[in-house]
Amino acid sequence: MPDRPNNPTRRQDSEQPRPLAPITGWPLAPLTQLDRAGARGLVADLMGSGPLTRQAAFAVAAAVLTRGVGAVSETFVARLKLEGFSGDRVGFALRRRRVREVIAALYDVPAQAVPGGYLRALLRVQEHGSTRPGLDPFAHPESYAELFELMSSEPSAATHSLRYCGALRSSQVQAVRALPAPFLVPEIVRGLSSPEQVSRAVALADFLRIHVPEVDDAGLTAAVRQSLGSGNVLGKLARRLLEQADSLPVPELPPLDGLRPLRSAAEIRAFAATMDNCAATLIGEVATGLKMICAYRHIDEAGAEMPLAVLLTPMVGGNWEIAQIVGKGNALVARPALRAVLRRLMTIGLQVAGPAPEVYHKGVAELLGHYCYDTFANALYESSEEAAIDDDGEADLARIAARLDRITLAA
């Protein structure tokens, strides 16, 4: 009796049989349905089948989920002439026909129209947790039909990226249908191993279109090629393109004489060069709303002008907190000037993190072992002795009296 082409009991060599691998996940229910409908032993046979036969069975199971057993059986009957096997049409085809014929019947095309690239791609299916390629199904059943549609179309960047991306996952099939053409390179698609990563890549493409509108598809393609290599390709690409951003998403602040928010990458780079600081390294954080950089011109009591760099960070409620105030070359600002700048910036709603002056007493806190070093709150609400030194001996008597009253009441 001749051996069946896909007989799972056939040995790979004369010594060792093919190892068995269970059918798990979403294909188990539809394949069990076929097993009980007449294809007795189908699931058990597939446990010992090769990777291509298993993948063909998973593709059939996906079609059963979407089209039903009856519709799939009718397609198989029409293509493979299986009228004599009423209860075992699909199961018989999976056992006795070659994979190319099964795929052709499944998608209702001639056998010679089945792309070899599709069959080779099936051998590379390997989702997270799978021990070897071709053993387990795609995470999403619809990926089999989507992959067949892609591989059956004309050669394109999408098919090229899938062909050379290595292990194949549902997220990558989804990615090539959602990403713009310049992003369709194997190095990028290879790294999109989850739906979350695909969503991030699509969001990045939209983000770059909005904030770097002057870069067309040709420029984006060139930037992608320049970013290829080791490391995070999309991260390097975003940083490279944001260096050209003419309009960063910097919100409007209430007007304040001397304060100028920086709204473009060119402005930030020029400011960094003038102030001899590292503001240019924060362009990505400004673009994503994590930071705001402002140039501030402070004029002291003597009329001397002092250029300052002000770094703001966002708060959940929509306000902005003052994170850093430095001079040229990141020089520290003298305490009297810093206090004056902070108080002026607070007039337009900018916030300073720290305890409320009605509660906090630095000396008591330090006695309890709680220290706050070089905070803006200390500059605003320092002790009366520090204020007397900073103000050249002119103590704020009202503030000292109020503080003494609070200490007396607390005692």
C-alpha positions in Angstrom: 0.0 0.0 0.0 1.6 3.4 -1.0 2.4 5.8 1.8 0.4 9.0 2.1 2.3 12.1 1.2 1.6 13.9 4.5 1.5 10.8 6.7 2.7 11.9 10.2 4.0 8.4 10.9 6.6 8.6 8.2 10.1 8.8 9.6 12.6 11.5 8.8 15.3 8.9 8.7 15.5 5.2 9.5 16.2 5.8 13.2 14.2 8.7 14.6 10.4 9.6 14.1 9.2 13.1 13.8 8.6 14.5 17.3 5.0 15.2 18.3 3.8 18.7 19.0 0.3 19.4 20.4 -2.2 21.7 18.6 -3.0 24.6 20.9 -4.6 28.0 20.8 -7.4 29.2 18.5 -6.9 26.4 15.7 -7.8 23.6 18.1 -11.6 24.3 18.1 -12.1 24.4 14.3 -9.8 21.4 13.7 -11.6 19.5 16.4 -14.8 20.4 14.6 -13.4 18.9 11.4 -12.2 15.8 13.3 -15.7 15.2 14.8 -17.4 15.9 11.4 -15.8 12.9 9.8 -12.1 13.5 9.6 -11.4 11.1 12.5 -7.8 11.4 13.9 -7.1 14.6 12.0 -5.8 16.5 15.1 -3.7 13.5 16.2 -2.2 13.2 12.7 -1.3 16.9 12.6 0.6 16.6 15.9 3.2 14.7 14.0 3.1 16.5 10.7 5.8 18.8 9.3 5.7 22.6 9.7 4.2 23.3 6.3 1.4 20.8 6.7 0.6 22.2 10.1 0.6 25.8 8.7 -1.8 24.7 5.9 -4.1 23.2 8.5 -4.0 26.4 10.6 -4.9 28.4 7.4 -7.8 26.0 6.9 -8.8 26.4 10.5 -8.8 30.2 10.1 -11.1 29.9 7.1 -13.5 27.6 9.0 -13.7 30.3 11.8 -14.7 33.0 9.3 -16.5 31.1 6.6 -17.8 28.0 8.3 -17.1 24.3 7.6 -19.8 24.1 4.8 -18.4 26.9 2.7 -14.8 25.7 3.0 -15.9 22.1 2.1 -17.7 23.3 -1.0 -14.5 25.2 -2.1 -12.5 22.0 -1.6 -15.0 19.9 -3.5 -15.0 22.3 -6.5 -11.2 22.5 -6.7 -10.1 19.0 -5.6 -13.0 16.8 -6.9 -13.7 15.3 -3.5 -17.4 14.5 -3.9 -16.9 11.0 -2.7 -15.8 12.0 0.8 -18.9 13.8 2.2 -17.9 13.7 5.8 -14.2 14.0 5.4 -13.6 16.4 2.5 -11.3 18.9 4.2 -9.6 16.4 6.4 -8.9 14.1 3.5 -7.3 16.9 1.6 -5.1 17.8 4.5 -4.0 14.2 4.8 -3.6 13.2 1.1 -3.0 16.4 -1.0 0.1 18.5 -1.2 0.2 21.8 0.6 0.1 23.8 -2.5 -3.1 22.1 -3.6 -4.7 22.6 -0.2 -3.8 26.4 -0.2 -5.1 26.7 -3.8 -8.4 25.1 -2.9 -8.7 27.2 0.3 -8.3 30.5 -1.6 -10.0 29.2 -4.7 -7.1 29.7 -7.1 -5.3 27.4 -9.5 -2.4 25.5 -7.8 0.2 27.2 -10.1 -1.2 30.6 -8.8 -0.1 29.9 -5.2 3.0 32.1 -4.6 6.1 30.3 -3.5 6.8 33.3 -1.3 3.6 32.5 0.7 4.6 28.9 1.3 8.1 30.0 2.4 6.6 32.6 4.6 4.4 30.0 6.3 7.6 28.1 7.3 8.8 31.3 9.1 5.7 31.8 11.3 6.9 32.0 14.9 5.1 34.1 17.5 6.4 34.8 20.9 6.8 31.7 23.0 7.0 29.3 20.0 10.1 27.0 20.2 10.7 26.8 16.4 9.5 28.3 13.1 6.4 26.8 11.6 5.3 24.9 14.6 2.5 27.2 16.0 -0.1 29.4 14.3 -0.2 33.1 13.9 -1.6 34.9 16.9 -4.6 36.2 14.8 -6.4 33.9 12.4 -7.0 36.6 9.8 -3.3 36.9 9.2 -3.2 33.8 6.9 -5.6 35.4 4.4 -4.0 38.8 4.7 -0.6 37.3 4.0 -1.9 35.4 1.0 -3.4 38.6 -0.4 -0.1 40.4 0.1 2.1 37.7 -1.4 -0.3 37.3 -4.4 -0.1 40.9 -5.3 2.6 42.6 -7.4 6.1 42.9 -5.8 6.2 45.8 -3.5 8.0 47.2 -0.4 5.5 45.4 1.8 6.2 42.0 0.3 10.0 42.7 0.3 10.0 43.6 4.0 8.0 40.5 4.9 10.2 38.3 2.8 13.4 39.4 4.6 12.2 40.2 8.2 13.1 36.8 9.7 10.6 35.1 12.0 7.1 36.1 11.0 4.3 37.3 13.3 0.8 38.6 13.0 1.9 42.0 14.1 4.3 42.3 11.1 1.5 41.4 8.6 -0.6 44.1 10.3 2.3 46.5 10.1 3.0 46.4 6.4 -0.7 47.1 5.8 -0.7 50.2 8.1 2.8 51.8 7.7 3.7 54.3 5.0 5.9 53.0 2.2 9.2 54.6 3.5 8.9 52.6 6.7 8.5 49.3 4.8 12.1 48.0 5.2 13.0 44.6 6.7 15.0 46.3 9.5 11.9 48.2 10.8 9.4 45.5 10.2 11.6 42.9 12.0 11.4 45.0 15.2 7.6 45.3 15.2 6.9 42.1 17.2 3.7 43.2 19.0 0.6 45.2 18.2 1.7 47.9 20.6 4.9 48.4 18.7 3.0 48.6 15.4 0.7 51.3 16.9 3.8 53.2 18.1 5.3 53.1 14.6 2.1 54.3 13.0 1.8 57.1 15.6 5.4 58.1 14.8 4.7 58.3 11.1 1.7 60.6 11.8 3.7 62.6 14.3 6.5 63.3 11.7 4.0 64.3 9.0 2.5 66.9 11.4 5.7 68.3 12.8 8.1 67.9 9.9 5.7 68.6 7.0 8.5 69.7 4.7 10.0 66.2 4.5 8.2 64.3 1.7 8.3 60.5 1.0 11.6 60.8 -0.8 13.2 62.6 2.1 11.6 60.2 4.6 13.0 57.3 2.6 16.5 58.8 2.6 16.3 59.4 6.3 15.2 55.8 6.9 18.2 54.5 5.0 20.6 56.8 6.9 19.1 55.4 10.2 19.6 51.7 9.4 22.1 49.7 11.3 22.4 48.6 14.9 20.1 50.0 17.6 16.6 51.5 17.5 16.0 52.4 13.8 12.8 54.3 14.5 14.3 56.2 17.4 17.3 57.3 15.3 15.0 58.2 12.5 12.8 60.4 14.7 15.7 62.2 16.3 17.2 62.8 12.8 14.0 64.3 11.4 13.1 66.4 14.5 16.4 68.2 14.0 14.6 69.8 11.0 11.2 70.5 12.7 10.0 74.0 12.1 7.0 73.8 14.4 7.2 72.0 17.7 4.1 71.4 19.8 4.8 74.1 22.3 1.7 75.5 24.1 1.1 79.2 24.5 2.0 80.8 27.8 0.6 84.1 29.1 2.7 87.0 27.8 5.5 88.1 30.1 8.1 90.7 29.1 11.5 89.0 28.6 10.2 85.5 28.4 10.3 83.7 25.0 9.3 80.0 24.5 11.4 78.3 21.8 9.1 76.8 19.2 11.4 75.2 16.5 14.4 73.0 16.4 16.4 75.8 14.7 15.6 78.2 17.6 16.6 75.6 20.2 20.0 74.8 18.5 20.8 78.5 18.1 19.9 79.2 21.7 22.0 76.2 22.8 25.0 77.6 20.9 24.5 81.1 22.3 24.1 80.0 25.9 26.7 77.2 25.7 24.3 74.6 27.1 22.8 71.2 26.1 19.3 72.5 25.2 19.7 70.9 21.7 19.7 67.5 23.2 16.2 68.1 24.5 14.5 68.6 21.1 12.9 65.2 21.2 11.5 65.8 24.7 10.1 69.2 23.6 8.5 67.6 20.5 6.7 65.0 22.7 5.5 67.5 25.3 7.8 66.4 28.1 9.8 69.7 28.3 9.5 73.4 27.3 12.6 75.5 26.8 12.3 79.3 27.2 14.8 82.1 26.9 14.5 84.7 29.6 16.0 88.2 29.9 16.4 89.3 33.5 17.3 92.9 34.3 18.6 93.5 37.8 18.2 96.6 40.0 21.3 98.2 38.5 19.9 97.8 35.0 22.3 95.0 34.0 20.9 92.4 31.6 21.3 88.7 32.4 20.3 86.1 29.8 18.9 82.9 31.3 17.7 79.5 30.2 14.4 78.3 31.8 13.4 74.7 31.6 9.7 73.8 32.2 8.1 70.4 32.8 4.4 69.7 32.3 1.9 68.9 35.1 -1.1 66.7 34.8 -3.5 69.5 35.3 -2.1 71.4 32.4 0.2 73.8 34.3 3.9 73.9 33.9 6.5 73.6 36.6 9.8 75.4 36.7 12.5 72.7 36.6 15.7 74.6 36.0 17.0 78.2 35.7 20.6 78.6 34.6 22.8 81.2 33.1 25.3 81.0 30.2 27.3 77.7 30.3 24.8 76.3 32.9 26.1 78.8 35.5 24.1 79.0 38.7 22.1 82.1 39.3 22.7 84.2 42.4 20.1 83.7 45.1 18.6 87.3 45.0 18.3 87.2 41.2 16.9 83.7 41.2 14.2 84.7 43.8 13.2 87.7 41.7 13.0 85.6 38.5 10.9 82.9 40.2 8.5 85.4 41.6 8.1 87.0 38.3 7.5 83.7 36.4 4.9 82.7 39.0 2.8 85.7 38.1 1.8 84.0 34.8 0.9 80.7 36.5 4.2 78.8 36.3 4.5 76.5 39.4 7.3 75.9 41.8 7.5 72.5 43.6 7.9 72.6 47.3 6.1 72.9 50.7 3.8 75.7 51.5 5.5 78.5 53.5 2.7 78.5 56.1 3.7 75.0 57.1 7.4 74.5 56.2 10.2 75.6 58.5 13.6 74.7 57.1 15.4 74.7 60.5 12.8 72.4 62.1 12.8 70.1 59.1 16.6 69.7 59.3 16.4 69.0 63.0 14.1 66.1 62.1 16.6 64.9 59.5 14.7 66.1 56.4 16.9 68.1 54.1 16.0 69.9 50.8 19.1 71.0 48.9 19.1 73.8 46.5 15.4 73.8 45.7 13.5 76.7 44.3 11.3 76.6 47.3 14.3 77.4 49.5 15.1 80.4 47.3 11.6 81.7 47.7 11.0 80.9 51.4 14.4 80.9 53.0 15.0 81.7 56.7 15.1 85.2 57.9 18.9 85.0 58.5 19.6 83.9 54.9 17.3 86.7 53.7 19.2 89.2 55.7 22.5 88.1 54.2 21.2 88.0 50.6 19.6 91.5 51.0 22.8 93.1 52.3 21.6 93.3 55.9 18.1 94.7 55.2 15.9 92.0 56.9 12.3 91.6 56.1 11.0 92.5 59.6 7.4 91.7 58.8 8.3 88.2 57.6 10.4 87.5 60.7 7.6 88.7 63.0 5.0 86.5 61.2 7.3 83.5 61.5 8.0 84.1 65.2 4.3 84.4 65.8 3.7 81.0 64.1 6.5 79.4 66.2 5.1 80.8 69.4 1.6 79.6 68.6 2.9 76.1 67.7 4.8 75.9 71.0 
